[in-house]
Amino acid sequence: MRCACIDIGSNTTRLLVADVAQGRLAPVVQQRSFTRIGRAIAADGAIPRALIEHIAEVVATQREVASVAGAVHLRVVATAAIRRALNRDELLAALCEQAGVEVTVVPGDHEARLAFAGATRTLDSPPAGTIAVVDVGGMSTEIAVGTMAGGVTWARSYAIGSSALAAGCHEDPPSAGDMATMRAAARGAFAVWADAHIPAADHAIAVGGSAASLPTLVGPVLDRAALERALGVLTSAPAEEIARMHDLAPERTQLLPAGILVLGAAAERLGRPLRIGRGGLREGVILELAAGA
């Protein structure tokens, strides 16, 4: 069965078209557009009208790409930035009228569960034991803990992400002061809950845009040394220069120091390094869509 997901996130709007057979996915088409909704709502909490029009155009194009690719089912989801936007109903109405799609605004705990499904079901060799999946987005970070056999047993959404954190960065490359401020905020975000304890896990997987950008810099495992090496590279020159040197999108390069600090803070809370996963929210949406079709 060929299914598609359009994910309207805080930093990017992404399309995934994939074939699903026996609970496994085979990607067919992937597209990404940096729509930066999280940055836009930072000032007054609302998405500017011009950006709403742009997002509707992006989604309309991605919907057509999915149709041409032969997707028989499509689901459009939106996450933290849309959850928070004061005028989210205006965006949803524009997407319905101009792009012809109904959008599901996914609650944070369900987003964590979808990311867990997408991350674990795309592993080449699923591990035994308990797995934690960390999904760092632009305006929130989701952590889910569970097993392959039993699914998610614990999930939480935290109000910290690469875009939200990077908004406090004043220099390019980030200064030592910028880094210290962001590091403290990332660590603090995981300690604000009264029940902040995250269950122990035997394995930990990182997904999301920041994690997916890191293999070319540090390899597949994000331990403390690897994350610090990546930060050393990213703070050594302006974002545009780093992007050219390492074949990264400039928009993502600007966000990566903040994203790495959130990943590092999550790894500290879990007490173990993170392995970069191949699937996440979109894969989880497609698996859920195919199962219910």
ChimeraX attribute file (.defattr): number of C-alpha atoms within 10 A of each C-alpha:
attribute: neighborCount
match mode: 1-to-1
recipient: residues
	/A:1	15
	/A:2	21
	/A:3	28
	/A:4	34
	/A:5	27
	/A:6	26
	/A:7	23
	/A:8	27
	/A:9	23
	/A:10	28
	/A:11	25
	/A:12	21
	/A:13	22
	/A:14	21
	/A:15	25
	/A:16	23
	/A:17	30
	/A:18	26
	/A:19	20
	/A:20	19
	/A:21	12
	/A:22	7
	/A:23	12
	/A:24	14
	/A:25	22
	/A:26	13
	/A:27	14
	/A:28	16
	/A:29	14
	/A:30	16
	/A:31	12
	/A:32	14
	/A:33	15
	/A:34	16
	/A:35	21
	/A:36	20
	/A:37	27
	/A:38	28
	/A:39	19
	/A:40	18
	/A:41	19
	/A:42	15
	/A:43	9
	/A:44	10
	/A:45	16
	/A:46	20
	/A:47	23
	/A:48	14
	/A:49	13
	/A:50	8
	/A:51	15
	/A:52	20
	/A:53	15
	/A:54	12
	/A:55	25
	/A:56	22
	/A:57	16
	/A:58	21
	/A:59	24
	/A:60	18
	/A:61	14
	/A:62	25
	/A:63	23
	/A:64	13
	/A:65	19
	/A:66	26
	/A:67	16
	/A:68	9
	/A:69	16
	/A:70	17
	/A:71	20
	/A:72	14
	/A:73	17
	/A:74	22
	/A:75	19
	/A:76	22
	/A:77	21
	/A:78	20
	/A:79	22
	/A:80	27
	/A:81	30
	/A:82	25
	/A:83	16
	/A:84	14
	/A:85	20
	/A:86	14
	/A:87	16
	/A:88	18
	/A:89	11
	/A:90	15
	/A:91	22
	/A:92	21
	/A:93	17
	/A:94	19
	/A:95	23
	/A:96	15
	/A:97	12
	/A:98	15
	/A:99	21
	/A:100	14
	/A:101	19
	/A:102	15
	/A:103	18
	/A:104	14
	/A:105	18
	/A:106	17
	/A:107	13
	/A:108	21
	/A:109	16
	/A:110	16
	/A:111	29
	/A:112	28
	/A:113	27
	/A:114	23
	/A:115	27
	/A:116	34
	/A:117	27
	/A:118	27
	/A:119	27
	/A:120	26
	/A:121	21
	/A:122	19
	/A:123	14
	/A:124	8
	/A:125	8
	/A:126	12
	/A:127	13
	/A:128	11
	/A:129	12
	/A:130	20
	/A:131	24
	/A:132	27
	/A:133	31
	/A:134	32
	/A:135	31
	/A:136	26
	/A:137	29
	/A:138	31
	/A:139	25
	/A:140	23
	/A:141	27
	/A:142	27
	/A:143	27
	/A:144	28
	/A:145	25
	/A:146	23
	/A:147	20
	/A:148	16
	/A:149	9
	/A:150	8
	/A:151	16
	/A:152	20
	/A:153	12
	/A:154	15
	/A:155	21
	/A:156	17
	/A:157	21
	/A:158	19
	/A:159	17
	/A:160	25
	/A:161	30
	/A:162	31
	/A:163	26
	/A:164	23
	/A:165	23
	/A:166	21
	/A:167	14
	/A:168	14
	/A:169	20
	/A:170	11
	/A:171	11
	/A:172	15
	/A:173	20
	/A:174	23
	/A:175	14
	/A:176	11
	/A:177	12
	/A:178	17
	/A:179	20
	/A:180	13
	/A:181	14
	/A:182	25
	/A:183	19
	/A:184	13
	/A:185	18
	/A:186	25
	/A:187	19
	/A:188	13
	/A:189	18
	/A:190	21
	/A:191	13
	/A:192	11
	/A:193	10
	/A:194	6
	/A:195	7
	/A:196	12
	/A:197	11
	/A:198	18
	/A:199	16
	/A:200	16
	/A:201	17
	/A:202	15
	/A:203	19
	/A:204	26
	/A:205	26
	/A:206	31
	/A:207	27
	/A:208	23
	/A:209	20
	/A:210	25
	/A:211	26
	/A:212	15
	/A:213	19
	/A:214	20
	/A:215	13
	/A:216	12
	/A:217	16
	/A:218	17
	/A:219	12
	/A:220	17
	/A:221	19
	/A:222	26
	/A:223	17
	/A:224	16
	/A:225	11
	/A:226	18
	/A:227	20
	/A:228	17
	/A:229	12
	/A:230	20
	/A:231	19
	/A:232	12
	/A:233	14
	/A:234	23
	/A:235	17
	/A:236	14
	/A:237	14
	/A:238	16
	/A:239	23
	/A:240	16
	/A:241	16
	/A:242	20
	/A:243	18
	/A:244	12
	/A:245	9
	/A:246	13
	/A:247	12
	/A:248	18
	/A:249	15
	/A:250	16
	/A:251	16
	/A:252	20
	/A:253	23
	/A:254	23
	/A:255	24
	/A:256	24
	/A:257	29
	/A:258	31
	/A:259	30
	/A:260	24
	/A:261	25
	/A:262	31
	/A:263	30
	/A:264	24
	/A:265	21
	/A:266	27
	/A:267	20
	/A:268	16
	/A:269	17
	/A:270	21
	/A:271	14
	/A:272	18
	/A:273	22
	/A:274	26
	/A:275	19
	/A:276	24
	/A:277	23
	/A:278	19
	/A:279	23
	/A:280	28
	/A:281	25
	/A:282	27
	/A:283	31
	/A:284	25
	/A:285	27
	/A:286	28
	/A:287	24
	/A:288	16
	/A:289	17
	/A:290	20
	/A:291	12
	/A:292	7
	/A:293	9
